[in-house]
Amino acid sequence: MDNMDNTNEDSIIKIVDEETGDILEFIYADQFDLNGKSYAVLLTNEEDEEETEMIIMEQIEGENGEIMLQTIDEDKEDIIYDYYDELCDQLFDEEDGDQEGGN
């Protein structure tokens, strides 16, 4: 389980890996719910990387009410990532329809 520190309104967050103590910086890009659980969509925030990576983590409430992020179970990863891909496809299909109808 990792602590999430929302550093500013620009949706940049820092996550402290409790196992290594490393601080990782991500862009909090999106949030969605599936089967009664909330998930955060994070993008890598490394300027020297050629390609941005997407990571989905489960959002849980900590003991003091703070939002914490937890890696998702390996056996559920495919289901969760596929569901998010479907949400994105639906959004893009709706946007394409709106553009076509506006002409």
N, C-alpha and C positions, 0 to 999 in steps of 0.2 A: 504494500500500500504506500502511496506517495502523497506527500502534502502538496497542496496547490496554493500558491501565493499569487493572487491577482495583483500585479504590480501597478497597473494603471488602466485607464478607460480604453486604451487602444487594443484591448484583448490580448495583450502579451502576458503570458504567465510563466512563472518559474516553478519547476517541479523538482523537489528534492528527493532523490532516490534514497530510500531509507537503508538499503543494503550497502550502497557504495558511498553515500554522502555527496555524490555528484549533483550539481545544480544544472538542470537542463532547461533551455528556454524554448517555448513554443508559442504559436499564434493560436488562440482559442477561436476556431473558425465557425463551429456550429454545435448544435445540441439537438438530440432527438430522444424519443422514448420508444421502447420496445418491450412488450410483455411486462409492464409495470416497473421497468427499470429505466434510468436516465443515463445517457451516454454523451460524452464530449468528443468532438472531432477536433483534433489538434494537428497543426502543420508545423514542420520543422522550421526554425527561424535562424538558419545558418547561412550567412551571406556567401561563404566560400563553397557551399555545396552546389553542384550543377542542377540537381533536381530536388524539388520539395517533396518530402514524404508525408503521408497522412497516417495518423495513429488514432485509433478509437479506444477510449478508456471509459470504464464505468464510473459514474458519479455517485458517491455515497455521502451520507451525512456523518460527520465525525462526532465524537462524544460531546464536544462543545458547540455543536450546531454548524461548524464550518464544513464547507464542501471539500471533499477529498476525492482523489482519483485513484482508481485501482485497475490494474491490468485485467483484461477479460480472460476467462477460461479458454484455453487453447481449443477445446472441443466445441466452443460456441463462436469462435472467431469468424468462421466462414458464414454462419447464419447472420451475424451482426453486420459484417462488412457487405454482404449481399443485400441485406435489407437497406442499408444506407445508400448503396448504389442505385437501388430501385427508387428510393426517395428522390435522389438527384435526377434520375432519368425522368421521373414524373414532373419535376419542377421545370426541367429544360423543355419537355414536351408542351407544358402549359405556356411557357414563355414564347415558344415558337408559334403556338396557336394565337396568342395575343398579338404578335407582330404581323401575322398573316391577316388577321381580321381588321387590323388598323389601316391597311392600305386601301 
